[in-house]
């Protein structure tokens, strides 16, 4: 998906430095011992320059990018080997051992009150300050202001987070040698279109280590498709304009199918008679049916009348180790912004708290123990060998992995918990 928050950069600085060292070491192993480390880096940069001129430039030219704009964008740009998830050309990519993004960590760590409480407390005054703008945005898009403000807070700390990376350095490096080269190549070409067609100064394209830009942390393709003018100056300035930032966030969600008038979801209690393996967007049913199964809102209130006939989905991001939710299609629209269940839940919950002064989660996020992505991937491969669809052995415990674990636990005579732990992993 498109968006990556740069609030995590400080948390991952140590990991990134290790990745840089590993990248240089890999180069040294792959080349003659007589080469110095500096020479290896220089040789790799020469390959990068050759790739720019012989591979990327012809495609950019076919898209109508001028030579002048292309040269301007890459002036002074070199490879950044400190970025995570890089693969030295000619080497095989593997599932990363470490998690470089906060969304890949355990739910208990992701929902620390210091983090979510900061977004809530920072969002409340901004809901008031931008009330008129947000009301106009909601009229146009159907997206509640609290949702746009919560995303703004999560993505860039309401514009306070630093954007230290040149987008062409990041996207160029990742398009040349990352684990997802094709994806970043498309984003790199989109960034060139921003320069050529939207007349954005290439030096102004500053963003995160993942190439996400501005206060809403849009990838270049998202900027081209969804950026909006919120302050009436006919320019979508997602770096300096708060109104443009909010309008662009809401516009993105509207373009992705936000259902006007529906909420994102509700925290619930799920009786033991309802398996955690019933989770997933492909196992939805009317919310009234979930009620009939004994699923209840944690605040004791009934589900809103207009929601009861609508489709609802069980969502248990930590399995039985944390809170449970009945979510609506709008939850999955939030996942279009960032594909993590935890991210979408963070945004919806923070928005509710900042507008309604609602409490924190009723159930606790139990500490399931931090697992490496490589460990989860090994468990996923074990489940795949048993015939389960885990959604791919990528080391990320999405809903298909969680419910596969629950189904396997039930068949093995275990109490289903629907979440990977090191103890369970030993069985695979």
Secondary structure, DSSP 8 states (H G I E B T S, - for coil): -----GGGTGGGHHHHHHHHHHHHHHHHHHS-TTS-HHHHHHHHHHHHHHHIIIIIHHHHHHTT--HHHHHHHHTT----TTSSSB--TTS-----SS--SGGGS-HHHHT-HHHHHHHHHHHHHHHHHTHHHHHHHHHHH---HHHHHHHHHHHHTTTTS---EEHHHHHHHHHHHBTTHHHHHHHHHHHHHHHHHS---GGG-EE-TT--BTTTTB-HHHHHHH---SSSSS---TTT-HHHHHHHHHHHHHHTT--TT--SEEEEE--TTS-GGG-STTS-EEHHHHHHTT-EETTS----HHHHTSEEEEE-TTGGGS-EEEE-HHHHHHHHHS--HHHHHHHHHHHHHHHH---S-SS---------HHHHHHHHHHHHHTT---S-SSS---HHHHHHHHHHHHHTT-----S--HHHHTT-
